[in-house]
Amino acid sequence: MGRSRSRSSSRSKHTKSSKHNKKRRESRSRSRSTNTAVSRRERDRERASSPPDRIDIFGRTVSKRSSLDEKQKREEEEKKAEFERQRKIRQQEIEEKLIEEETARRVEELVAKRVEEELEKRKDEIEREVLRRVEEAKRIMEKQLLEELERQRQAELAAQKAREEEERAKREELERILEENNRKIAEAQAKLAEEQLRIVEEQRKIHEERMKLEQERQRQQKEEQKIILGKGKSRPKLSFSLKTQD
């Protein structure tokens, strides 16, 4: 990471230097253009102001042809001088560019070397920091895991409680149904017992009535036998009585 920051800083410095050199080259180019335009205007003025013929130091008239040759020669020399000047400028720009690139390369190498040395010096510190962050991340993960397990446990407890409540409600409903059935059975049994008692009582009454009828019949038979055997003076009247059932 340190090496990346140093390289980014080196590239930023190199970019700034390149922009500065580019501005300087543009300024020189504008200056050359301005100088060329000035030279052209001066030559035009000289051409307009010069007479068609000139007189040399001996009083001889110099022909227009000779004047044009000199002027052309002078212009060629000026062009050569301008070309040489431009060549030197371009050469200087190339040299400056090479110097800038070499400087940037050396600066980048130096920065990388220093970063590497600094990392080597801080190796133990960096390792401790890495271990600390690993332990911290481990603690956070363990905490999150425990929280998740606790949420799952609480959810399971809630689900279990809901199941227990549902089972309790079902059990209470079954108990209520059983109680209702037992109550109905008890009522039915009570009614049945009452009916049985009533039947037994009726059977008892019927039996008693039969016993009375049987006793009366036996008594009448004895009376008849007495009459037949002459033991009695008069024949008794027969009487039968039946009790109505309640």
Salt bridges, closest charged atoms under 4 A:
ASP56 OD2 - ARG60 NE 3.06
GLU70 OE1 - ARG54 NH2 2.84
GLU75 OE2 - ARG47 NH2 3.46
GLU78 OE1 - ARG43 NH1 3.05
GLU82 OE2 - ARG85 NH2 2.66
GLU84 OE2 - ARG87 NH2 2.36
GLU96 OE1 - ARG24 NH2 3.19
GLU96 OE2 - ARG28 NH2 3.51
GLU102 OE2 - ARG105 NH2 2.29
GLU102 OE2 - ARG106 NE 2.89
GLU109 OE2 - ARG105 NH1 2.59
GLU116 OE1 - ARG3 NH2 3.90
GLU125 OE1 - ARG122 NE 3.49
GLU129 OE2 - ARG132 NH2 2.58
GLU129 OE2 - ARG133 NE 2.96
GLU136 OE1 - ARG132 NH1 3.30
GLU148 OE1 - ARG151 NH2 2.47
GLU150 OE2 - ARG153 NH2 2.79
GLU156 OE2 - ARG163 NH2 3.47
GLU165 OE1 - ARG168 NH2 2.75
GLU166 OE2 - LYS170 NZ 3.67
GLU172 OE2 - ARG168 NH1 2.55
GLU173 OE2 - ARG176 NH2 2.52
GLU180 OE2 - ARG183 NH2 2.33
GLU187 OE2 - ARG183 NH1 2.50
GLU195 OE2 - ARG198 NH2 2.07
GLU201 OE2 - ARG204 NH2 2.19
GLU202 OE2 - ARG198 NH1 2.61
GLU208 OE2 - ARG204 NH1 2.29
GLU214 OE2 - ARG217 NH2 2.24
GLU216 OE2 - ARG219 NH2 2.31
ASP246 OD2 - LYS205 NZ 3.33
